Amino acid sequence: MQKLIEQIKKTVVFIGKITKEGKPQFYATGVLVLIKKIFHLITAKHVVYDTKSKSFKDGGAFVFLNLKQGGVISHSINEVKNKYKVNWIFHPDEKVDIAIIPFALNPKTTDVKTIPENLFLTIDRLFELYDIFFLSYQPGIEPQEKISPIIRSGSISLINDDKTFYIDGAAFPGNSGSPVFLKPSPIRFDEQGISIGGDKLGGKFIGIIGEYIPYQEVAISVQTQRPRVVFEENTGLSKVWSVTFIKEIVESEIFKYQLNKLLEKNIE
């Protein structure tokens, strides 16, 4: 289990900006995957795109990852887009909060791993009560020498009809774009029954954190009977966009077109 965690942690990157003082300021999480021999970065769509103004907001964004020799290196998303003539690809359904972009990496110098497609597990293989864990940047815990995502665990609380699901695991600002995985278990159940030992699903990639589920309580004025204050709290539940959406993006024509252009250039 510990070896699995160490490998998965290397797939996680932090997204942020560089301050005027030259210091990194993180605000989101991303994950590296390998699709058709090309490295890609996945995060939540709202991290890089404003759906209200329908405009990108990644102009000053950087991706931060670890170096094998120690320390952290940053890559400008804009430089990647301009150098390789690529862009973020979204799901055809505008509500889906996932963004994918090809991303250049140097495996010889960067201390990272990528999630291969054979570890993608779609929502039809998931069941409520399955244990999960996710890795994130957490505001308040600022990395000093290297990118060190925190790990939270929980369980699948509700599988929705729209191919999203809720987990009993609290997410916070900065956690958007975090990858979610199935926790290995000695006992696994599915539609065929219960199996003991030989868990083949543990460690599979199952989705991306979108947002936490809030609870709102409205304070009503006794005198006027009108709302005065709205209190909002984190319910401890988080919404996850399943890997099924990622597969649908990968199968879209616009994704295939961009991918084929890169393959023609032999960019990996």
Buried (B, 14 or more C-beta within 10 A) or exposed (E): EEEEEEEBBBBBBBBBBBEEEEEBEBBBBBBBBBBEEBBBBBBBBBBBBEEEEEEBEBEEBBBBBBBEEEEBBBBBBBEBBEEBEBBBBBBEEEEBBBBBBBBBBEEEEBBBBBBEBEBBBBBEBBEEEBBBBBBBBBEEEEBEEEBBBBBBEBEBBEBEEEBBBBBBBBBBEBBBBBBBBBBBBEEBEEEEEEBEEEBEBBBBBBBBBBBBBEEEEEEEEEEEEEEEEEEEEEEBBBBBBBBBBBBBBBEBEEBEEBBEBBEEEEBE
